[in-house]
Amino acid sequence: MDETDESYDRRLLTALHARAADPRVAATARALSWAGEHGAVWIAAGLAGAALDPGRRGAWLRATALCAGAHALSIGAKHAVRRPRPSHVRPLVRTAGRHSFPSSHATSAAAAAYAYGALGAYAVAPAAVAMCVSRLVVGVHYPSDVVAGAVLGVVTARVGARWVRGVPG
């Protein structure tokens, strides 16, 4: 990333973080951040899908495993890249770790949007976008962290799409 890209990343984060001056925006972003910790909301959604759609229980459980796997990949990437979290804004939430790239919240959200969307749960996509934006509003990721996490989530879900459908490799 060159200096111009880094400056844009910082400026965009600063602008989105400023939206937290509205207490309703801050509370919503905090709630989304909390719900997305360790992919919890997406795993719960997948398990709910499996319980409510017994005819496709296996597909829902595989999609849920895919979301958890995408999250695990992002944790591995974080430890490899070791990019520090933004320091020019005051975070509104605590984080599970010190590393920022990629956003694990964005990874699991994008994987869920893709995998659960393929099963007909189209409402997951707007919730996933809100989750991604929340990470910027609470000030714990740069936009490039969120974009990279979302890309990792979609790529992971696309790679596993045949498995989710129960189609052999």
N, C-alpha and C positions, 0 to 999 in steps of 0.2 A: 504494500500500500504506500503510495507516495504521499508527500506532505499535504498536497491539495485534497486528496481523498480523506486523509486523517482529519483535516480541518473540517471538511464537510460532515464527516461522521460525528465529530464533536458538536458542531453547530446544530445539526438535526436532533441529536440527543438533547441538547440544551433546550431547544424549542419545544420538543414534546414533553420533556420533564416539567417545563413551566406550566403545562396544562394542569398539573397537580395542585396548583394554587386554588383551584375549585375543589372544595372538600368532597363533593360527590364524585368527582373524577378520581381523586386520590383514594377514596374508600373503595371504589370499584376496582381500580388497578391493584390495590393491596389484596382485595378478595380474590381476584383472578390469579395473582401471584401465589397466594397461599394454596388455592385449589390445584394449581398446576405443579406444585412441588412434587418432585419425583414422578411426574406423569400421573399423579393420583386421580385427577378428574377424568382423564382419558381411559385409564384402566377401569375405573368404576363405570364409565359409560359403556365400555365394551362388555363388561360383565352383565350390565343391565340389558344390553342388546341380546346377549346369549340367553338370559333368563326369559325375556319377553318374546323371543323369536325362536322357539324350540326347533323349528324345521331347519334353521340355519345355525344352530348352536355351535357346531364345529367351526364354521366360517367366522363367527363372531369371536370365538376363543382364539383362533389363529390370528385374527386381526388385532386382538388385544395383545397377544404375545409379540406381534410385530411392533406395536407401539412401545411396549416395554423394551424390546430389543433396540429400537431406534434411540430411545432414551439412554440406554447403556452405551451405545456407540458414541453418543455425544459426550458422555462423561469421559470415555477413553480419549476422545479428541481434545477435550478440555485439558486433560493431564498431559497430553503430548504438546499442545500449543502453548499453554501456560500464559495466555494474555491476561494482564491484570484488569480488574474491573475499572470502570470509569472513576476518576478521582476528582473531576472538576464539578460534579454535582453531588448533592447530599442524597444518599439512597433512602427510600421510604420504607424499605423492608430489609430484613436480614436475609442473607444468602447461605446456602449450604456449603459453599466453597469460595475460594478467592479468585477463581479463574472465570473468564468472561466468554471466551470463544471456543465453540459456538454456544448459542443459547440452548440449553437443554429443554427449557419450557417450549421454545419455538420448534425444536426438533420433534418432541412428542406431540405437540399440537398439530403440526403439519402432517405427521404420519397418521394421526387419528382422522384428520379431515380427509385425507386420501383413502385410507383403508375403510373407514366407516361410511364415507360417501359412496364408495363402491357397493356397499351393502344397503344403500338407500337412505342413510342418515345424513341428509344434505344440510341440516341445521348445524352440523358440527363445524362446517367451514367458517361461517361468520364468528362462531365462538372461538375458533382457533386464531383467526385474525385478531380478535379482541385480546386474546391471551398474548399474542406476539407484541402488540402495541403496548400492552400493560408493562412489559419488561422495560420499555423505554420511559414510560411515564414514571415508573418507580425509580428510575435512574440506575439500574444495575447492569445494563448492557448497552453497547454501541449498536447503532442500526446494522452495521455489517455483521455483528454477532448474531443478530436476530435473522437476518437474511440467510446467513450460512447455516444456521440451525434449521430454518424452514426448508432449505434445499436438501440438507442431509435427511430430514424427515420424509420428504416426498420421494427422494431417490430410494431410501430404504423401503418405503411402502410400495413403490413401483417394482422394485426387485422381488419383493415378497408377494406381489399380487396374485400370481398363479397359485402359490401355496395357500393363500387365504381362500381362494375359490375351490381348493381341494384338487387342483390339477397337478399331477406329478411333474417334477422338475423339468 
